[in-house]
Amino acid sequence: MWTSSHIKRHLHKLLPGMLFTTRDLLAYGTRAAVDQTLYRLVKQRFIKRLARGVFCLYDEQKSTPPPSEVAAVKAAAFGKQIFIYGADAATLLGIPVRASRPNTFFVNGSTSSFRYGKVVVYFKSSCPRRVSRQETQTGLVIKTLLHFGRNRCDQKLFSLITAQLGRTEKEELRRFADLVPAWLSDIFNRQFRLPKRWTTSSWDTVGPTKLQTNLT
């Protein structure tokens, strides 16, 4: 009874449409007690189960949230963060790509998946360089280049992917040459006429003014 009353009090404080997880409620009782309370609330149509461990207040008038929102909440419950997938980054840049597995996200954690309605959401573990600079224009470019990979990323494709970048954004790419694999760093060096394997530490030592002198 104590667990049930405290969970209901917690839920009444939520804003309409706000998602919550089982883990948000574990302070109110044992896992078994929380699960049992949530099960009863779902049967009573007080809350709606969206995915395993993810719920929202029941509202027939409100449309179901997109998979990206559910994925973000579920990942956060386990101390993770989701990032845009490489193929989706390419699409945002207007670069044609083969149809990829939908509802896939990079995550700073282990690879996993879960079912949300009729779809399956995939978490793909990624190294820091794939998720660095995440939603910025340069971040999208890096993810797109890494998605195409060494064998497909030639000079023509590189030029197409970076065509929309301004001077400031290209300089930002130069600064992160040491965060990408050697093959991509070499492309940066050729395209931007950088010293071999220019690194962020080199940038901090030399500075942008002297670097610009080296490039001209």
C-alpha positions as YAML, in Angstrom:
chain: A
units: angstrom
residues:
- id: 1
  name: MET
  ca: [0.00, 0.00, 0.00]
- id: 2
  name: TRP
  ca: [2.84, 2.38, 0.89]
- id: 3
  name: THR
  ca: [4.52, 1.75, -2.48]
- id: 4
  name: SER
  ca: [1.29, 2.18, -4.43]
- id: 5
  name: SER
  ca: [0.29, 5.47, -2.77]
- id: 6
  name: HIS
  ca: [3.74, 7.01, -3.24]
- id: 7
  name: ILE
  ca: [3.91, 5.96, -6.89]
- id: 8
  name: LYS
  ca: [0.48, 7.49, -7.58]
- id: 9
  name: ARG
  ca: [1.54, 10.69, -5.84]
- id: 10
  name: HIS
  ca: [4.66, 10.76, -8.02]
- id: 11
  name: LEU
  ca: [2.65, 10.21, -11.20]
- id: 12
  name: HIS
  ca: [0.17, 12.96, -10.38]
- id: 13
  name: LYS
  ca: [3.07, 15.43, -10.44]
- id: 14
  name: LEU
  ca: [4.07, 14.52, -14.00]
- id: 15
  name: LEU
  ca: [3.29, 16.87, -16.85]
- id: 16
  name: PRO
  ca: [1.00, 15.58, -19.62]
- id: 17
  name: GLY
  ca: [2.93, 13.45, -22.10]
- id: 18
  name: MET
  ca: [5.98, 13.05, -19.86]
- id: 19
  name: LEU
  ca: [7.56, 9.62, -20.06]
- id: 20
  name: PHE
  ca: [8.88, 7.79, -17.02]
- id: 21
  name: THR
  ca: [10.60, 4.49, -16.30]
- id: 22
  name: THR
  ca: [10.42, 1.79, -13.69]
- id: 23
  name: ARG
  ca: [13.80, 2.90, -12.40]
- id: 24
  name: ASP
  ca: [12.36, 6.34, -11.60]
- id: 25
  name: LEU
  ca: [10.09, 4.69, -9.02]
- id: 26
  name: LEU
  ca: [12.43, 2.26, -7.27]
- id: 27
  name: ALA
  ca: [12.84, 4.66, -4.35]
- id: 28
  name: TYR
  ca: [9.26, 3.80, -3.36]
- id: 29
  name: GLY
  ca: [9.68, 0.08, -2.80]
- id: 30
  name: THR
  ca: [11.21, -3.16, -3.95]
- id: 31
  name: ARG
  ca: [11.37, -3.97, -7.64]
- id: 32
  name: ALA
  ca: [8.65, -6.58, -7.20]
- id: 33
  name: ALA
  ca: [6.34, -4.11, -5.43]
- id: 34
  name: VAL
  ca: [6.92, -1.41, -8.05]
- id: 35
  name: ASP
  ca: [6.32, -3.85, -10.92]
- id: 36
  name: GLN
  ca: [3.10, -5.06, -9.32]
- id: 37
  name: THR
  ca: [1.83, -1.50, -8.84]
- id: 38
  name: LEU
  ca: [2.64, -0.57, -12.44]
- id: 39
  name: TYR
  ca: [0.93, -3.72, -13.69]
- id: 40
  name: ARG
  ca: [-2.28, -2.77, -11.85]
- id: 41
  name: LEU
  ca: [-2.14, 0.84, -13.09]
- id: 42
  name: VAL
  ca: [-1.76, -0.35, -16.67]
- id: 43
  name: LYS
  ca: [-4.81, -2.62, -16.29]
- id: 44
  name: GLN
  ca: [-6.75, 0.31, -14.83]
- id: 45
  name: ARG
  ca: [-5.69, 2.45, -17.84]
- id: 46
  name: PHE
  ca: [-4.16, 5.01, -15.54]
- id: 47
  name: ILE
  ca: [-0.82, 4.61, -17.32]
- id: 48
  name: LYS
  ca: [0.24, 3.13, -20.64]
- id: 49
  name: ARG
  ca: [3.16, 0.78, -21.17]
- id: 50
  name: LEU
  ca: [5.21, 1.93, -24.19]
- id: 51
  name: ALA
  ca: [8.15, -0.44, -23.96]
- id: 52
  name: ARG
  ca: [9.72, -2.64, -21.33]
- id: 53
  name: GLY
  ca: [10.26, -0.37, -18.34]
- id: 54
  name: VAL
  ca: [8.95, 2.78, -20.08]
- id: 55
  name: PHE
  ca: [5.50, 4.26, -19.44]
- id: 56
  name: CYS
  ca: [3.40, 7.40, -19.78]
- id: 57
  name: LEU
  ca: [0.09, 8.59, -18.37]
- id: 58
  name: TYR
  ca: [-2.84, 7.13, -20.27]
- id: 59
  name: ASP
  ca: [-4.37, 9.57, -22.76]
- id: 60
  name: GLU
  ca: [-6.44, 8.39, -25.72]
- id: 61
  name: GLN
  ca: [-6.22, 11.82, -27.37]
- id: 62
  name: LYS
  ca: [-2.44, 12.00, -27.39]
- id: 63
  name: SER
  ca: [-0.45, 10.36, -30.15]
- id: 64
  name: THR
  ca: [2.26, 7.91, -29.19]
- id: 65
  name: PRO
  ca: [5.76, 9.40, -28.90]
- id: 66
  name: PRO
  ca: [8.34, 8.72, -31.64]
- id: 67
  name: PRO
  ca: [10.86, 5.91, -31.15]
- id: 68
  name: SER
  ca: [13.66, 8.45, -30.66]
- id: 69
  name: GLU
  ca: [11.93, 9.90, -27.57]
- id: 70
  name: VAL
  ca: [11.33, 6.48, -26.04]
- id: 71
  name: ALA
  ca: [14.91, 5.47, -26.85]
- id: 72
  name: ALA
  ca: [16.32, 8.57, -25.15]
- id: 73
  name: VAL
  ca: [14.29, 7.97, -21.97]
- id: 74
  name: LYS
  ca: [15.16, 4.27, -21.83]
- id: 75
  name: ALA
  ca: [18.85, 4.96, -22.38]
- id: 76
  name: ALA
  ca: [18.90, 7.69, -19.73]
- id: 77
  name: ALA
  ca: [17.41, 5.28, -17.20]
- id: 78
  name: PHE
  ca: [20.60, 3.24, -17.52]
- id: 79
  name: GLY
  ca: [22.93, 6.24, -17.50]
- id: 80
  name: LYS
  ca: [23.40, 6.24, -21.27]
- id: 81
  name: GLN
  ca: [22.94, 8.81, -24.00]
- id: 82
  name: ILE
  ca: [21.83, 8.22, -27.57]
- id: 83
  name: PHE
  ca: [23.37, 9.85, -30.64]
- id: 84
  name: ILE
  ca: [22.34, 10.05, -34.26]
- id: 85
  name: TYR
  ca: [23.33, 7.05, -36.39]
- id: 86
  name: GLY
  ca: [25.73, 7.43, -39.33]
- id: 87
  name: ALA
  ca: [23.17, 6.74, -42.07]
- id: 88
  name: ASP
  ca: [20.74, 9.23, -40.51]
- id: 89
  name: ALA
  ca: [23.51, 11.84, -40.35]
- id: 90
  name: ALA
  ca: [24.11, 11.34, -44.08]
- id: 91
  name: THR
  ca: [20.40, 11.77, -44.78]
- id: 92
  name: LEU
  ca: [20.35, 15.07, -42.86]
- id: 93
  name: LEU
  ca: [23.24, 16.27, -45.02]
- id: 94
  name: GLY
  ca: [21.34, 15.31, -48.18]
- id: 95
  name: ILE
  ca: [23.75, 12.49, -49.04]
- id: 96
  name: PRO
  ca: [22.07, 9.47, -50.66]
- id: 97
  name: VAL
  ca: [22.63, 6.27, -48.71]
- id: 98
  name: ARG
  ca: [21.37, 2.73, -48.92]
- id: 99
  name: ALA
  ca: [18.30, 1.95, -46.82]
- id: 100
  name: SER
  ca: [19.59, 1.21, -43.35]
- id: 101
  name: ARG
  ca: [17.99, -0.50, -40.40]
- id: 102
  name: PRO
  ca: [15.49, 2.07, -39.06]
- id: 103
  name: ASN
  ca: [15.37, 3.26, -35.46]
- id: 104
  name: THR
  ca: [19.06, 2.68, -34.86]
- id: 105
  name: PHE
  ca: [21.05, 4.95, -32.56]
- id: 106
  name: PHE
  ca: [24.64, 5.15, -31.42]
- id: 107
  name: VAL
  ca: [24.94, 4.86, -27.66]
- id: 108
  name: ASN
  ca: [27.79, 5.37, -25.20]
- id: 109
  name: GLY
  ca: [27.26, 1.93, -23.76]
- id: 110
  name: SER
  ca: [26.68, -1.66, -24.74]
- id: 111
  name: THR
  ca: [24.82, -2.79, -27.86]
- id: 112
  name: SER
  ca: [21.21, -3.81, -27.20]
- id: 113
  name: SER
  ca: [17.67, -3.57, -28.55]
- id: 114
  name: PHE
  ca: [14.09, -3.38, -27.35]
- id: 115
  name: ARG
  ca: [10.63, -3.57, -28.87]
- id: 116
  name: TYR
  ca: [8.41, -0.52, -29.07]
- id: 117
  name: GLY
  ca: [4.99, -1.36, -30.46]
- id: 118
  name: LYS
  ca: [5.52, -2.99, -33.85]
- id: 119
  name: VAL
  ca: [9.11, -1.75, -34.28]
- id: 120
  name: VAL
  ca: [12.43, -2.72, -32.78]
- id: 121
  name: VAL
  ca: [14.77, 0.01, -31.56]
- id: 122
  name: TYR
  ca: [18.49, -0.74, -31.75]
- id: 123
  name: PHE
  ca: [21.28, 0.68, -29.61]
- id: 124
  name: LYS
  ca: [24.69, 0.31, -31.26]
- id: 125
  name: SER
  ca: [27.75, 0.77, -29.09]
- id: 126
  name: SER
  ca: [30.10, 3.41, -30.43]
- id: 127
  name: CYS
  ca: [33.55, 4.77, -29.69]
- id: 128
  name: PRO
  ca: [33.83, 8.42, -28.55]
- id: 129
  name: ARG
  ca: [35.02, 9.70, -31.95]
- id: 130
  name: ARG
  ca: [31.76, 8.63, -33.59]
- id: 131
  name: VAL
  ca: [29.63, 10.58, -31.15]
- id: 132
  name: SER
  ca: [31.89, 13.57, -30.56]
- id: 133
  name: ARG
  ca: [30.48, 16.92, -31.65]
- id: 134
  name: GLN
  ca: [27.21, 14.96, -31.98]
- id: 135
  name: GLU
  ca: [24.52, 17.21, -33.52]
- id: 136
  name: THR
  ca: [26.75, 19.96, -34.90]
- id: 137
  name: GLN
  ca: [27.36, 20.25, -38.62]
- id: 138
  name: THR
  ca: [30.91, 18.98, -38.24]
- id: 139
  name: GLY
  ca: [29.64, 16.11, -36.08]
- id: 140
  name: LEU
  ca: [27.22, 15.07, -38.82]
- id: 141
  name: VAL
  ca: [30.02, 15.22, -41.38]
- id: 142
  name: ILE
  ca: [32.34, 13.03, -39.28]
- id: 143
  name: LYS
  ca: [29.58, 10.47, -38.67]
- id: 144
  name: THR
  ca: [28.75, 10.40, -42.39]
- id: 145
  name: LEU
  ca: [32.37, 9.91, -43.42]
- id: 146
  name: LEU
  ca: [32.82, 7.12, -40.89]
- id: 147
  name: HIS
  ca: [29.56, 5.51, -42.05]
- id: 148
  name: PHE
  ca: [30.80, 5.25, -45.66]
- id: 149
  name: GLY
  ca: [34.13, 3.92, -44.45]
- id: 150
  name: ARG
  ca: [37.62, 3.76, -45.89]
- id: 151
  name: ASN
  ca: [36.79, 1.80, -49.04]
- id: 152
  name: ARG
  ca: [33.99, 4.07, -50.25]
- id: 153
  name: CYS
  ca: [35.18, 7.47, -49.08]
- id: 154
  name: ASP
  ca: [37.11, 8.82, -52.07]
- id: 155
  name: GLN
  ca: [37.91, 12.45, -52.91]
- id: 156
  name: LYS
  ca: [34.64, 12.96, -54.82]
- id: 157
  name: LEU
  ca: [32.49, 11.70, -51.95]
- id: 158
  name: PHE
  ca: [34.51, 13.68, -49.42]
- id: 159
  name: SER
  ca: [33.97, 16.86, -51.42]
- id: 160
  name: LEU
  ca: [30.24, 16.15, -51.67]
- id: 161
  name: ILE
  ca: [29.89, 15.57, -47.93]
- id: 162
  name: THR
  ca: [31.86, 18.65, -46.94]
- id: 163
  name: ALA
  ca: [30.49, 20.94, -49.67]
- id: 164
  name: GLN
  ca: [28.14, 22.76, -47.28]
- id: 165
  name: LEU
  ca: [30.80, 23.52, -44.69]
- id: 166
  name: GLY
  ca: [32.01, 27.06, -44.25]
- id: 167
  name: ARG
  ca: [35.55, 28.10, -43.45]
- id: 168
  name: THR
  ca: [34.98, 28.02, -39.68]
- id: 169
  name: GLU
  ca: [33.50, 24.52, -39.82]
- id: 170
  name: LYS
  ca: [36.35, 23.24, -41.98]
- id: 171
  name: GLU
  ca: [38.83, 24.61, -39.46]
- id: 172
  name: GLU
  ca: [36.89, 22.78, -36.77]
- id: 173
  name: LEU
  ca: [37.28, 19.55, -38.74]
- id: 174
  name: ARG
  ca: [41.04, 20.14, -38.86]
- id: 175
  name: ARG
  ca: [41.13, 20.46, -35.10]
- id: 176
  name: PHE
  ca: [39.58, 17.03, -34.70]
- id: 177
  name: ALA
  ca: [41.89, 15.22, -37.11]
- id: 178
  name: ASP
  ca: [43.31, 13.19, -34.23]
- id: 179
  name: LEU
  ca: [39.88, 11.95, -33.14]
- id: 180
  name: VAL
  ca: [39.25, 9.99, -36.33]
- id: 181
  name: PRO
  ca: [40.93, 6.87, -37.78]
- id: 182
  name: ALA
  ca: [44.22, 7.31, -39.61]
- id: 183
  name: TRP
  ca: [42.64, 6.82, -43.06]
- id: 184
  name: LEU
  ca: [40.22, 9.71, -42.47]
- id: 185
  name: SER
  ca: [42.90, 11.89, -40.92]
- id: 186
  name: ASP
  ca: [44.99, 11.32, -44.07]
- id: 187
  name: ILE
  ca: [42.04, 12.55, -46.18]
- id: 188
  name: PHE
  ca: [41.83, 15.65, -44.00]
- id: 189
  name: ASN
  ca: [45.56, 16.19, -44.53]
- id: 190
  name: ARG
  ca: [45.28, 15.91, -48.33]
- id: 191
  name: GLN
  ca: [42.13, 17.98, -48.70]
- id: 192
  name: PHE
  ca: [43.09, 20.71, -46.24]
- id: 193
  name: ARG
  ca: [46.88, 20.56, -46.85]
- id: 194
  name: LEU
  ca: [47.59, 19.86, -43.22]
- id: 195
  name: PRO
  ca: [50.92, 18.70, -41.77]
- id: 196
  name: LYS
  ca: [50.88, 14.89, -41.46]
- id: 197
  name: ARG
  ca: [48.53, 13.77, -38.66]
- id: 198
  name: TRP
  ca: [47.84, 17.25, -37.29]
- id: 199
  name: THR
  ca: [46.47, 16.93, -33.75]
- id: 200
  name: THR
  ca: [44.49, 19.08, -31.36]
- id: 201
  name: SER
  ca: [47.56, 19.31, -29.14]
- id: 202
  name: SER
  ca: [49.48, 20.73, -32.10]
- id: 203
  name: TRP
  ca: [46.70, 23.25, -32.61]
- id: 204
  name: ASP
  ca: [46.84, 24.31, -28.97]
- id: 205
  name: THR
  ca: [50.60, 24.78, -29.26]
- id: 206
  name: VAL
  ca: [50.76, 26.58, -32.63]
- id: 207
  name: GLY
  ca: [47.39, 28.34, -32.70]
- id: 208
  name: PRO
  ca: [45.08, 29.15, -35.61]
- id: 209
  name: THR
  ca: [47.08, 32.13, -36.89]
- id: 210
  name: LYS
  ca: [50.29, 30.18, -37.45]
- id: 211
  name: LEU
  ca: [48.33, 27.24, -38.85]
- id: 212
  name: GLN
  ca: [46.71, 29.51, -41.41]
- id: 213
  name: THR
  ca: [50.16, 30.73, -42.39]
- id: 214
  name: ASN
  ca: [51.24, 27.11, -42.96]
- id: 215
  name: LEU
  ca: [48.20, 26.49, -45.15]
- id: 216
  name: THR
  ca: [48.79, 29.43, -47.50]
...
